Amino acid sequence: MRHNTFPALAAIASVLVAPPAAAQNTCASEPLAVQVLGSGGPHAGDTRASAGYLVWQNGKAVVMVDAGGGTFLRFGEAGARLQDLALLAISHLHPDHVSDLPALLWLSETTRKQPLKAAGPSGGGAFPPFDTFINRLFDPDTGAFPILGGTVGKPGQGVRLDLTVVDAAAGTAQRVPADAGIEVSAIGVPHADVSSVAYKVLIGGRSIVFAADQNGTDPKFAEFASGADVLVMHLAVAQQTAPFLAQVHARPSTVGQVAQGAKAKTLVLSHFMKAPPAFPTPQFFSLSDLDGAIAEVRKAYSGTVQAAADLQCIPIR
């Protein structure tokens, strides 16, 4: 398949990735920080983007975790640059964690020349392995976005992705390659029948752990996250949620217990969810009473708790 390139697009690429003048980017001035790109879930209707996070080091966004709907906009508002990323890590393949990936990679070859390391989970059930998923998106002959064939090392546009597939069923932590001397590891976490992985980023002796969507039932995760300077956990459901939802997302009390077991210094709660339209029991979800859900977390966790908001910066000092 032959693709036309558009030279004029390269000329405007810097405009497309520039943050708006009104954006507040406090993370760029911090030696080390976590920034929330999206603090919401899969249901539209509030002002939150879906899940996504950045790790900043000395003025550069060096790690991005997840790319849910709206995170492409937030990435630009944050002042982040694709050419600075040492790793793009995807926790799982639900659309609210990965749907903005094509937007992030469109025109990427105009701003970044070296390959971008990217990691994601092994397959299972309805979800393919991460490398198969990427090829289904971008292969120039069979992909949904064939013009981005460059991402898979074939004709087309897009920076090439250097892929790592994390075995979510291994039961042990695995090293994830990253540029710039950053140490990253990952471990599978239980998220009903979805292949999902959590990530730990180590920089200068400090650790940031992204727990991903999980139900909190695997004790190995607390060991993996032990002593985290910042632990990002998702608070999608309310304490009184139905058992079937608690198999997908941890109840607030469980979130608190996991964070306490990990002895995390700061717990950042994110991925808040509202009920889908016409859902008969909206009180099953965290945004029906966010203060109440956070109070349940605090009953079990004695450290510092922060409720995430889009573009919020959490310095690590």
RATA-V586773 format. One record per run of one state. SS is the DSSP state (~ for helix, > for strand, _ for the rest). FROM is the first residue (numbers start at 0). TO is the last residue. If there is no record, write none. Layout:
ss/from/to
SS/FROM/TO
SS/FROM/TO
This chain:
ss/from/to
_/0/5
~/6/16
_/17/25
~/26/28
_/29/30
>/31/37
_/38/38
>/39/39
_/40/50
>/51/56
_/57/58
>/59/64
_/65/69
~/70/76
_/77/80
~/81/83
_/84/85
>/86/88
_/89/93
~/94/97
_/98/99
~/100/104
_/105/106
~/107/109
_/110/114
>/115/120
_/121/122
>/123/123
_/124/125
>/126/126
_/127/128
~/129/137
_/138/144
~/145/151
_/152/159
>/160/165
_/166/172
>/173/175
_/176/181
>/182/190
_/191/192
>/193/202
_/203/204
>/205/209
_/210/217
~/218/223
_/224/228
>/229/233
_/234/235
>/236/236
_/237/241
~/242/245
_/246/250
~/251/261
_/262/264
>/265/269
_/270/270
>/271/271
_/272/280
~/281/283
>/284/284
~/285/287
_/288/288
~/289/299
_/300/302
>/303/306
_/307/311
>/312/314
_/315/316
